[in-house]
């Protein structure tokens, strides 16, 4: 046992931050650069700080030499989403003076790694739960674990349709989905490193233009009690609210539920030309009916004109909504996404007066605080490891769910 180097908070904080990202593939592969924008607003980082993220609109292209074809150019504004730092989570380690003199590598494996694994699992589960509920695109068969690479190719097609950049794409998928895919795809991988990843480490590596990561915290979505017989109530509705009928009091439609509307097709983001498939929508707030009609919140917005056109036509009165899956049934959600579909800000926390500690901030924007308070009587130290973060779905159409 090495006893010459006493562990410091700086050492522990830096190791914690690096270890956290090793254990958190979702966080590691989404945008983490937003904490700088908080610094421009306030003199510190406190729960409740909010930054507005602007999403550039799609301009209209006109014909001929005459400006705007003789008319007035579109006055379009940038869409905004809010990112609020509102969540703090921590784990604790209690150890004595003897443990503090352990070699760093030994301390990491015996004390630090179990704590970080637990903390990262909880944070990842929280962020994935928020992420999937803002994604309207969904492929796969509810109730069936995907067994073919084609299903992930369909998810890739969704990202292609909405012009997600080809680089920086990732997939987080469950162990069950990984098992099926590794087995069905084993003949496709011939390079030694891919064979090693598939058979020795349970990962198949890169496919369909994305890096695949096995994950134990893929979220579960449960449909509400009402998924059949729902119709549009009122023609030509637009925006992010939709009045629907066919309800009875106490019917529920849950946040994250996906549906299509008869006759409402998806469109190319730049040209506005319709695709051959119906536009998928996701419910963005939990809904409970109080009568035969009610208003649900949806994404993307219903918009049938350029710029930022999303649908081929606004829905007709009484058009049927078709939900994915059965009523009151739970389905695991795997996720393919581009890096900038989601963003998180993990901002530094100050060490409290009277405590010893250090806040590590990695170059990629990730921060972890390690802080200790002493117990003089029992010769013990209670050390907590904290992260403070916010999360936002920036472009939900640049991701796709793969249901099980």
Secondary structure, DSSP 8 states (H G I E B T S, - for coil): ---SS---HHHHHHHHHHHHHHT-HHHHTSB--THHHHHTT-SS--TT-EEEEEE--------SSSGGGGS-------EEEEEEEEEEEEEEEEEEHHHHTS-HHHHIIIIIHHHHHHHHHHHHHHHHHHHHTT---EES-TTS---SHHHHHHHHHHHHHTT--SSSEEEEE-HHHHHHHHHHHGGG--SHHHHHHHHTSS---EETTEEEEE-S---EEE--S--SS-EE-STT--EEEEEEES--TT-EE-TT-EEEEEEEEEE-TTT--EEEEEEEEEE-S-EE-SSS-EEEEEEEEE--SSSS--BSS---TT-BEEESS-TT-EEEEEEEEEGGGEEEEEE-----TT-EEEEEE-TTS-EEEEEEEEETTTTEEEEEEEEEEEEEES-GGGEEEEE-
